[in-house]
Amino acid sequence: MKQYKVGIIGGTGMVGQRLITLMENHPWFQLTVIAASGRSAGKPYEEALAGRWALDIPMPEEAKKIVVMDAEKDAEKIAELVDFCFCAVNMNKDEIKALEEKYVKLECPIISNNSANRWTDDVPMVIPEINAEHIAVIDAQRKRWGTKRGFIAVKSNCSIQSYVPAMHPLMKYGIDRALVCTYQAISGAGKTFQRWPEMVDNCIPYIGGEEEKSEQEPLKVWGHLEDGKIVKAAGPSLTAQCFRVACQDGHMAAVFLKFKDGCKPSLEQIKADWAAFRGPAQELELPSAPKQFLHYFEEPDRPQTRLDRNLEGGMAISIGRLRPDTQYDYKFVSLSHNTLRGAAGGGVELAELLCKKGYITAK
Ligand SMILES: NC(=O)c1ccc[n+]([C@@H]2O[C@H](COP(=O)([O-])OP(=O)(O)OC[C@H]3O[C@@H](n4cnc5c(N)ncnc54)[C@H](OP(=O)(O)O)[C@@H]3O)[C@@H](O)[C@H]2O)c1
């Protein structure tokens, strides 16, 4: 039964469009409000999006006639109409913080795809398979805001979701350090080839701010809750290079791992850990959770971006080419769908977790 009324702030953007498609057949979530900037507000969604629909699947019928609201000017009305909002907007950090805060204070929970609040220490940054327990920090956050319902929860950057899930089941052995190179699709910049022709037949070795996020965000995900704050983990040490490549969707990572002295598992142990891994999202049977989170491919030329990014609705992680390395202990590649697992889908799964655990309730 669709018991939660949902708003999508930034519903006209790349992530917002994905979110709208994910509402269509969602068993719990009813698309109720679409909001964006004043440029789109006041028009039916179909008209506001004329020439801008960027996905290879059709626009859901239920969205077409919804009149887009102004995320800033209509905030009070929106907060009244919905049980919670997803937020994925392209604005500067201070503007995003102000916008998200406004909704929280209107008692509207915000599930954010934006990076503005990722380092606020009482805002949980959650991959439901990995650190679901961090949502308990919301109690402290609500105390800070003085709210009963309102809070912010965020999902991590899309790049880290291509390698953190594969590293996570191996953390128990003691990973000393990791080197990652990511090969990131253009939808990660909210673009298509039509809107970014310079990317055709190209590779750009720079994505602003991405390497810092790729090195630091995993440590918050692996952190722990202490005195109403998430304290980031001390390690493993990570170094990253991030490239924009000529793929529409799907972020690939080349990963090199060094374990602490005497802690190195065997190749077979690693594969067995990946195969056996189940996180809270699987245990709780969240509707968006993939049945098998981590898939290992034995074929030497897999995973491939085009072939494997949509595995289990784009929510599973594909791994391959695990082998010993001459400088590190092991190397492998892994792949995730950046706008599904890495953005909209990850946000929806987080909202499901928060509903299941009672942090979001229907009004
Ligand atoms: N794309 C990805 O794979 C990905 C992954 C993880 C996280 N993210 C994050 O998700 C967010 C959105 O990314 P995107 O790729 O979807 O961007 P996008 O395609 O550029 O979409 C931006 C959205 O923000 C809205 N917006 C812009 N200015 C606004 C304002 N003043 N008030 C209200 N809404 C406003 C736009 O509305 P109009 O159409 O009316 O201009 C549009 O809906 C960003 O913070 C990004 O870092 C993206």
Ligand as a Chemical Component Dictionary entry (heavy atoms), coordinates in Angstrom:
data_LIG
# 
_chem_comp.id                   LIG 
_chem_comp.type                 NON-POLYMER 
_chem_comp.pdbx_formal_charge   0 
_chem_comp.three_letter_code    LIG 
# 
loop_
_chem_comp_atom.comp_id 
_chem_comp_atom.atom_id 
_chem_comp_atom.alt_atom_id 
_chem_comp_atom.type_symbol 
_chem_comp_atom.charge 
_chem_comp_atom.model_Cartn_x 
_chem_comp_atom.model_Cartn_y 
_chem_comp_atom.model_Cartn_z 
_chem_comp_atom.pdbx_ordinal 
LIG N1  N1  N 0  23.858 12.995 -11.271 1  
LIG C1  C1  C 0  24.360 12.148 -10.387 2  
LIG O1  O1  O 0  24.734 11.013 -10.708 3  
LIG C2  C2  C 0  24.474 12.538 -8.950  4  
LIG C3  C3  C 0  24.910 11.574 -8.051  5  
LIG C4  C4  C 0  24.963 11.872 -6.694  6  
LIG C5  C5  C 0  24.611 13.131 -6.267  7  
LIG N2  N2  N 1  24.224 14.083 -7.154  8  
LIG C6  C6  C 0  23.840 15.401 -6.608  9  
LIG O2  O2  O 0  22.438 15.592 -6.798  10 
LIG C7  C7  C 0  22.168 16.977 -6.986  11 
LIG C8  C8  C 0  21.445 17.181 -8.293  12 
LIG O3  O3  O 0  22.258 16.695 -9.352  13 
LIG P1  P1  P 0  21.693 16.531 -10.834 14 
LIG O4  O4  O 0  22.771 15.847 -11.568 15 
LIG O5  O5  O -1 20.325 15.940 -10.787 16 
LIG O6  O6  O 0  21.602 18.099 -11.281 17 
LIG P2  P2  P 0  20.782 18.730 -12.489 18 
LIG O7  O7  O 0  20.418 17.723 -13.489 19 
LIG O8  O8  O 0  21.572 19.932 -12.894 20 
LIG O9  O9  O 0  19.393 19.222 -11.781 21 
LIG C9  C9  C 0  19.367 20.299 -10.919 22 
LIG C10 C10 C 0  17.997 20.499 -10.274 23 
LIG O10 O10 O 0  18.127 21.580 -9.340  24 
LIG C11 C11 C 0  17.033 22.480 -9.559  25 
LIG N3  N3  N 0  17.409 23.825 -9.136  26 
LIG C12 C12 C 0  18.405 24.601 -9.590  27 
LIG N4  N4  N 0  18.379 25.814 -8.957  28 
LIG C13 C13 C 0  17.327 25.775 -8.088  29 
LIG C14 C14 C 0  16.764 26.693 -7.161  30 
LIG N5  N5  N 0  17.252 27.913 -6.987  31 
LIG N6  N6  N 0  15.696 26.288 -6.425  32 
LIG C15 C15 C 0  15.170 25.053 -6.586  33 
LIG N7  N7  N 0  15.643 24.138 -7.453  34 
LIG C16 C16 C 0  16.705 24.502 -8.203  35 
LIG C17 C17 C 0  16.796 22.416 -11.064 36 
LIG O11 O11 O 0  15.531 22.955 -11.355 37 
LIG P3  P3  P 0  15.227 23.681 -12.768 38 
LIG O12 O12 O 0  15.044 22.565 -13.777 39 
LIG O13 O13 O 0  13.976 24.431 -12.502 40 
LIG O14 O14 O 0  16.405 24.545 -13.084 41 
LIG C18 C18 C 0  16.894 20.899 -11.275 42 
LIG O15 O15 O 0  15.692 20.283 -10.865 43 
LIG C19 C19 C 0  23.523 17.712 -6.926  44 
LIG O16 O16 O 0  23.723 18.180 -5.617  45 
LIG C20 C20 C 0  24.501 16.597 -7.265  46 
LIG O17 O17 O 0  25.772 16.849 -6.703  47 
LIG C21 C21 C 0  24.122 13.816 -8.485  48 
# 
loop_
_chem_comp_bond.comp_id 
_chem_comp_bond.atom_id_1 
_chem_comp_bond.atom_id_2 
_chem_comp_bond.value_order 
_chem_comp_bond.pdbx_ordinal 
LIG N1  C1  SING 1  
LIG C1  O1  DOUB 2  
LIG C1  C2  SING 3  
LIG C2  C3  SING 4  
LIG C2  C21 DOUB 5  
LIG C3  C4  DOUB 6  
LIG C4  C5  SING 7  
LIG C5  N2  DOUB 8  
LIG N2  C6  SING 9  
LIG N2  C21 SING 10 
LIG C6  O2  SING 11 
LIG C6  C20 SING 12 
LIG O2  C7  SING 13 
LIG C7  C8  SING 14 
LIG C7  C19 SING 15 
LIG C8  O3  SING 16 
LIG O3  P1  SING 17 
LIG P1  O4  DOUB 18 
LIG P1  O5  SING 19 
LIG P1  O6  SING 20 
LIG O6  P2  SING 21 
LIG P2  O7  DOUB 22 
LIG P2  O8  SING 23 
LIG P2  O9  SING 24 
LIG O9  C9  SING 25 
LIG C9  C10 SING 26 
LIG C10 O10 SING 27 
LIG C10 C18 SING 28 
LIG O10 C11 SING 29 
LIG C11 N3  SING 30 
LIG C11 C17 SING 31 
LIG N3  C12 SING 32 
LIG N3  C16 SING 33 
LIG C12 N4  DOUB 34 
LIG N4  C13 SING 35 
LIG C13 C14 SING 36 
LIG C13 C16 DOUB 37 
LIG C14 N5  SING 38 
LIG C14 N6  DOUB 39 
LIG N6  C15 SING 40 
LIG C15 N7  DOUB 41 
LIG N7  C16 SING 42 
LIG C17 O11 SING 43 
LIG C17 C18 SING 44 
LIG O11 P3  SING 45 
LIG P3  O12 DOUB 46 
LIG P3  O13 SING 47 
LIG P3  O14 SING 48 
LIG C18 O15 SING 49 
LIG C19 O16 SING 50 
LIG C19 C20 SING 51 
LIG C20 O17 SING 52 
# 
